[in-house]
């Protein structure tokens, strides 16, 4: 019977998730946005990433800070953010944040690099009607 082992594994995963949530909350409170973005992306939480982006944009030099943080993300993280912003862009409450992130990606990534992103074709097709 492996029920007990599976329950312990599930409990360990749940505890780890809670720890990461707490860490994310602490990072936002400490205004360590790059780490907060990375953690939210690794947790695959589009809404949390949006919350971090909104927090960055509320800062006095928000646009500049957003650019600095987005540029420093790894390529796979940028691909995830691109996928997230496609969804954000369809909602009028979040479209400004989506456009700010999209502008940063378009300004700082070479077209050839962007073409190599996974899901770029569908992302562009989805962004065009709302942009």
SERO-4910 file (N, C-alpha, C, O; in steps of 0.05 Angstrom, whole numbers):
BEGIN
 pado doro    nc1    nc2    nc3   cac1   cac2   cac3    cc1    cc2    cc3    oc1    oc2    oc3
  Unk    A     17    -24      0      0      0      0     18     25      0     34     29     18
  Unk    A     15     42    -20     31     65    -23     16     91    -17     25    113    -23
  Unk    A     -8     88     -6    -25    111      0    -11    131     18    -12    155     14
  Unk    A      2    121     39     15    138     59     38    153     46     41    177     51
  Unk    A     53    140     29     76    153     15     65    175     -3     76    197     -4
  Unk    A     44    169    -18     32    189    -37     22    213    -21     24    236    -30
  Unk    A      9    208      2     -1    230     18     21    247     29     19    272     29
  Unk    A     43    235     37     66    250     46     78    267     24     86    290     28
  Unk    A     80    256      0     91    270    -23     72    294    -30     82    316    -36
  Unk    A     46    290    -30     27    311    -35     29    333    -14     28    357    -21
  Unk    A     33    325     11     35    345     32     61    361     29     62    385     33
  Unk    A     83    347     22    108    361     18    106    381     -5    117    403     -3
  Unk    A     93    373    -27     89    392    -50     73    416    -41     78    438    -49
  Unk    A     52    411    -25     35    433    -16     51    452      2     48    476      0
  Unk    A     67    441     20     83    457     37    103    474     21    108    497     27
  Unk    A    115    461      1    134    475    -16    121    498    -31    132    520    -34
  Unk    A     96    493    -40     81    514    -54     75    537    -35     77    561    -43
  Unk    A     68    532    -11     62    553      9     87    569     15     86    593     17
  Unk    A    110    555     17    136    569     22    142    588     -2    151    610      2
  Unk    A    138    578    -26    143    595    -50    125    619    -50    133    641    -58
  Unk    A     99    615    -43     80    637    -42     89    658    -22     88    682    -27
  Unk    A     99    649      1    108    667     22    133    682     12    136    706     17
  Unk    A    151    667     -1    175    680    -11    168    701    -32    180    723    -32
  Unk    A    149    695    -49    140    714    -70    129    739    -56    134    762    -65
  Unk    A    113    736    -36    101    758    -21    123    775     -9    122    800    -10
  Unk    A    143    762      3    166    777     14    182    792     -7    190    815     -2
  Unk    A    186    780    -30    201    793    -51    187    818    -61    199    838    -66
  Unk    A    161    816    -63    145    839    -72    146    861    -51    149    885    -58
  Unk    A    144    854    -26    146    873     -4    173    887     -4    175    911      2
  Unk    A    194    872    -10    221    882     -9    228    896    -36    250    907    -39
  Unk    A    210    896    -55    213    908    -81    237    895    -97    251    909   -111
  Unk    A    240    869    -94    260    854   -109    245    841   -132    239    818   -132
  Unk    A    240    858   -152    222    851   -173    232    829   -192    217    812   -202
  Unk    A    258    829   -198    269    809   -217    265    781   -205    256    763   -219
  Unk    A    272    778   -180    268    751   -167    238    744   -166    231    721   -169
  Unk    A    222    764   -160    193    760   -158    182    751   -185    165    733   -187
  Unk    A    190    764   -206    182    756   -233    190    728   -239    174    712   -249
  Unk    A    215    722   -234    226    695   -239    210    674   -224    204    653   -235
  Unk    A    205    679   -199    190    659   -183    162    656   -192    152    634   -194
  Unk    A    148    678   -199    120    677   -208    119    662   -235    100    647   -240
  Unk    A    139    666   -252    140    652   -278    144    622   -273    131    605   -286
  Unk    A    163    616   -255    168    587   -250    144    573   -237    141    549   -241
  Unk    A    128    588   -222    103    577   -211     81    575   -232     60    563   -226
  Unk    A     86    586   -256     66    586   -277     40    600   -268     18    589   -271
  Unk    A     44    624   -258     21    640   -248     19    666   -264     31    686   -256
  Unk    A      4    666   -286      2    691   -302     -9    715   -286      1    737   -289
  Unk    A    -28    710   -269    -40    732   -253    -19    743   -234    -18    768   -229
  Unk    A     -3    726   -222     18    735   -203     39    751   -218     49    772   -208
  Unk    A     46    742   -242     65    757   -259     54    785   -265     68    805   -264
  Unk    A     28    786   -271     14    811   -277     15    829   -252     19    853   -254
  Unk    A     11    818   -229     12    833   -204     40    845   -200     43    868   -192
  Unk    A     61    830   -206     88    840   -204     93    863   -224    104    883   -217
  Unk    A     83    859   -248     86    880   -269     72    905   -260     83    927   -263
  Unk    A     48    902   -250     33    926   -240     48    940   -217     49    964   -216
  Unk    A     60    924   -199     75    935   -177     99    951   -187    106    972   -177
  Unk    A    113    940   -207    136    954   -219    127    980   -232    140   1001   -228
  Unk    A    105    980   -247     96   1004   -261     86   1025   -242     84   1049   -250
  Unk    A     79   1018   -217     70   1038   -198     94   1054   -186     90   1075   -174
  Unk    A    118   1043   -189    142   1057   -179    146   1083   -195    137   1086   -217
  Unk    A    160   1102   -182    166   1128   -196    179   1125   -224    171   1138   -243
  Unk    A    198   1107   -226    211   1102   -251    202   1075   -262    219   1059   -270
  Unk    A    176   1070   -261    165   1044   -267    172   1033   -295    180   1010   -297
  Unk    A    169   1049   -315    175   1039   -343    204   1031   -345    210   1010   -357
  Unk    A    222   1047   -335    250   1041   -336    256   1015   -321    271    998   -330
  Unk    A    245   1013   -297    249    989   -281    237    964   -294    250    943   -293
  Unk    A    214    967   -307    202    945   -321    221    935   -343    226    911   -347
  Unk    A    232    954   -358    250    947   -380    274    933   -369    282    912   -380
  Unk    A    286    943   -347    310    931   -336    304    902   -327    321    884   -331
  Unk    A    281    898   -315    274    871   -305    268    852   -328    276    828   -327
  Unk    A    253    860   -348    245    843   -370    270    835   -386    273    812   -394
  Unk    A    287    854   -391    312    849   -406    329    828   -393    342    812   -406
  Unk    A    329    827   -366    347    809   -352    335    781   -349    349    763   -339
  Unk    A    311    776   -358    299    750   -357    312    731   -377    323    740   -397
  Unk    A    312    705   -370    322    685   -389    303    683   -413    280    692   -411
  Unk    A    312    671   -434    295    669   -458    269    653   -452    248    661   -461
  Unk    A    271    631   -438    247    615   -432    228    631   -415    203    627   -417
  Unk    A    238    648   -397    221    665   -381    207    686   -398    183    692   -394
  Unk    A    222    697   -417    210    717   -436    188    704   -452    168    716   -458
  Unk    A    192    679   -461    172    665   -476    147    661   -459    124    664   -469
  Unk    A    150    655   -434    127    651   -416    113    678   -412     88    678   -413
  Unk    A    127    699   -408    115    726   -405    100    733   -430     78    745   -429
  Unk    A    111    727   -453     97    733   -479     71    718   -480     50    729   -488
  Unk    A     71    693   -472     46    677   -472     26    689   -452      2    690   -458
  Unk    A     36    698   -429     18    710   -409      6    736   -419    -18    741   -416
  Unk    A     22    753   -432     13    779   -440     -8    778   -462    -24    796   -466
  Unk    A     -8    756   -477    -28    752   -498    -56    752   -484    -75    764   -494
  Unk    A    -57    738   -462    -83    736   -447    -89    763   -434   -112    772   -435
  Unk    A    -69    775   -422    -73    801   -408    -84    822   -428   -102    838   -421
  Unk    A    -74    821   -452    -81    841   -472   -110    840   -480   -121    860   -490
  Unk    A   -123    818   -476   -151    815   -484   -170    828   -464   -194    831   -470
  Unk    A   -160    836   -441   -176    848   -420   -169    878   -418   -145    884   -414
  Unk    A   -188    895   -420   -182    924   -420   -170    933   -394   -156    954   -394
  Unk    A   -174    919   -372   -162    927   -347   -132    921   -346   -117    934   -332
  Unk    A   -123    902   -362    -95    894   -361    -80    900   -387    -56    894   -389
  Unk    A    -93    912   -406    -80    916   -433    -57    935   -431    -37    932   -447
  Unk    A    -57    955   -414    -35    974   -412     -9    960   -402     12    966   -412
  Unk    A    -12    943   -383     11    928   -373     21    909   -395     45    906   -399
  Unk    A      3    896   -409     11    878   -430     26    893   -452     46    883   -462
  Unk    A     16    917   -459     29    933   -480     56    942   -471     75    944   -487
  Unk    A     59    949   -445     85    958   -435    106    935   -437    129    940   -444
  Unk    A     98    911   -430    116    888   -431    122    882   -460    145    876   -467
  Unk    A    102    882   -477    106    877   -506    125    897   -518    142    890   -534
  Unk    A    121    923   -511    139    944   -521    168    938   -513    186    941   -530
  Unk    A    172    930   -489    199    924   -479    211    901   -495    234    902   -503
  Unk    A    195    880   -499    205    857   -514    212    865   -543    233    857   -554
  Unk    A    195    881   -555    200    889   -583    224    908   -585    238    907   -605
  Unk    A    228    924   -565    250    943   -566    277    930   -561    297    938   -573
  Unk    A    278    909   -544    303    898   -536    310    871   -548    332    861   -543
  Unk    A    292    859   -562    298    833   -575    300    837   -605    283    851   -617
  Unk    A    320    826   -617    323    827   -646    300    811   -659    291    791   -648
  Unk    A    291    820   -682    269    806   -696    275    776   -700    258    759   -697
  Unk    A    300    770   -707    308    742   -711    305    726   -685    297    703   -685
  Unk    A    312    738   -663    309    725   -637    280    721   -630    272    699   -621
  Unk    A    264    741   -635    235    738   -629    222    716   -646    205    702   -637
  Unk    A    231    713   -671    220    693   -688    227    664   -678    213    645   -686
  Unk    A    247    662   -662    255    636   -651    240    629   -625    242    606   -616
  Unk    A    225    648   -614    209    642   -590    188    621   -597    176    622   -618
  Unk    A    184    603   -578    163    583   -582    136    597   -579    131    612   -561
  Unk    A    118    591   -598     91    603   -597     89    631   -607     69    644   -602
  Unk    A    110    641   -621    109    669   -629     88    674   -650     75    695   -650
  Unk    A     84    655   -668     64    659   -689     36    662   -678     22    681   -685
  Unk    A     28    644   -661      1    646   -649     -1    671   -631    -22    682   -629
  Unk    A     21    678   -618     20    702   -600     15    727   -617     -1    743   -610
  Unk    A     29    729   -639     25    753   -657     -3    753   -668    -16    774   -669
  Unk    A    -13    730   -676    -40    728   -687    -61    736   -666    -81    748   -673
  Unk    A    -56    729   -641    -74    736   -620    -72    765   -611    -91    777   -603
  Unk    A    -48    776   -613    -44    804   -605    -54    824   -625    -64    846   -617
  Unk    A    -53    818   -650    -61    837   -671    -89    849   -668    -92    873   -670
  Unk    A   -109    833   -664   -136    845   -662   -140    864   -638   -156    883   -640
  Unk    A   -125    860   -617   -128    876   -593   -108    899   -590   -111    916   -573
  Unk    A    -88    899   -607    -67    919   -604    -72    943   -622    -56    962   -622
***
